[in-house]
Amino acid sequence: MTKIVNSRIVAMLMGAWIAYCAGVGNYGGAVFLLFFYSLMLWDLNTKKATGTGNTDGDK
């Protein structure tokens, strides 16, 4: 998931599609893609901040 979210190709394709949607006048599609991508970034950053697994040292 990290590689997909941080991929420059995916960001470029999403940006091009958002520009196309905005150019055509379909602002709902552009806003949805921005929301979806920001949600993926937020989820990725939340997992980084909290860590995964047992990190408190108990075994």
Backbone hydrogen bonds in HBPLUS format (Angstrom, degrees):
<---DONOR---> <-ACCEPTOR-->    atom                        ^
c    i                          cat <-CA-CA->   ^        H-A-AA   ^      H-
h    n   atom  resd res      DA  || num        DHA   H-A  angle D-A-AA Bond
n    s   type  num  typ     dist DA aas  dist angle  dist       angle   num
A0005-VAL N   A0001-MET O   3.00 MM   4  6.22 166.6  2.02 156.8 159.5     1
A0006-ASN N   A0002-THR O   2.99 MM   4  6.05 161.5  2.02 149.8 155.1     2
A0007-SER N   A0004-ILE O   3.38 MM   3  5.18 161.3  2.42  98.4 103.5     3
A0011-ALA N   A0007-SER O   3.15 MM   4  6.36 160.2  2.20 141.5 147.3     4
A0012-MET N   A0008-ARG O   2.85 MM   4  6.01 153.7  1.92 144.5 151.8     5
A0013-LEU N   A0009-ILE O   2.88 MM   4  6.10 163.6  1.91 151.6 156.0     6
A0014-MET N   A0010-VAL O   2.88 MM   4  6.04 162.1  1.91 150.8 156.0     7
A0015-GLY N   A0011-ALA O   2.89 MM   4  5.99 155.8  1.95 142.0 149.4     8
A0016-ALA N   A0012-MET O   2.87 MM   4  6.09 155.5  1.93 148.4 155.0     9
A0017-TRP N   A0013-LEU O   2.91 MM   4  6.12 156.9  1.97 146.1 152.6    10
A0018-ILE N   A0014-MET O   2.83 MM   4  6.01 155.4  1.88 148.5 155.6    11
A0019-ALA N   A0015-GLY O   2.92 MM   4  6.10 156.4  1.97 144.2 150.7    12
A0020-TYR N   A0016-ALA O   2.90 MM   4  6.14 151.8  1.98 143.2 151.2    13
A0021-CYS N   A0017-TRP O   2.84 MM   4  6.09 163.7  1.87 150.0 154.3    14
A0022-ALA N   A0018-ILE O   2.88 MM   4  6.08 160.6  1.92 149.4 154.9    15
A0023-GLY N   A0019-ALA O   2.86 MM   4  5.98 150.3  1.94 142.0 150.7    16
A0024-VAL N   A0020-TYR O   2.90 MM   4  6.13 151.4  1.98 152.8 159.7    17
A0025-GLY N   A0021-CYS O   2.97 MM   4  6.07 136.4  2.17 138.3 150.3    18
A0026-ASN N   A0021-CYS O   2.81 MM   5  4.97 135.6  2.00 156.4 154.2    19
A0031-VAL N   A0027-TYR O   2.94 MM   4  6.06 163.8  1.97 149.7 154.0    20
A0032-PHE N   A0028-GLY O   2.95 MM   4  6.04 154.4  2.02 142.2 149.8    21
A0033-LEU N   A0029-GLY O   3.04 MM   4  6.23 161.7  2.08 146.8 150.9    22
A0034-LEU N   A0030-ALA O   3.07 MM   4  6.30 160.6  2.11 147.8 153.1    23
A0035-PHE N   A0031-VAL O   2.90 MM   4  6.07 160.1  1.94 149.1 154.9    24
A0036-PHE N   A0032-PHE O   2.83 MM   4  6.01 163.1  1.85 154.2 158.9    25
A0037-TYR N   A0033-LEU O   2.95 MM   4  6.06 164.6  1.97 150.2 154.0    26
A0038-SER N   A0034-LEU O   2.98 MM   4  6.08 160.4  2.02 146.2 152.1    27
A0039-LEU N   A0035-PHE O   2.91 MM   4  6.04 145.7  2.02 144.1 153.9    28
A0040-MET N   A0036-PHE O   3.05 MM   4  6.35 151.1  2.14 143.8 150.9    29
A0041-LEU N   A0037-TYR O   2.99 MM   4  6.29 156.9  2.04 147.7 154.0    30
A0042-TRP N   A0038-SER O   2.89 MM   4  6.04 157.0  1.94 144.2 150.7    31
A0043-ASP N   A0039-LEU O   2.97 MM   4  6.13 159.8  2.01 146.8 151.9    32
A0044-LEU N   A0040-MET O   3.00 MM   4  6.17 154.9  2.06 144.7 151.6    33
A0045-ASN N   A0041-LEU O   2.94 MM   4  6.16 161.2  1.97 152.2 156.7    34
A0046-THR N   A0042-TRP O   2.92 MM   4  6.07 148.0  2.03 145.9 154.9    35
A0047-LYS N   A0043-ASP O   3.12 MM   4  6.32 155.9  2.19 144.7 150.1    36
A0048-LYS N   A0044-LEU O   3.12 MM   4  6.40 147.7  2.23 141.8 150.7    37
A0049-ALA N   A0045-ASN O   3.01 MM   4  6.16 155.4  2.07 144.3 150.3    38
A0050-THR N   A0046-THR O   3.07 MM   4  6.20 162.8  2.10 150.8 154.8    39
A0051-GLY N   A0047-LYS O   2.95 MM   4  5.59 140.3  2.11 133.3 143.7    40
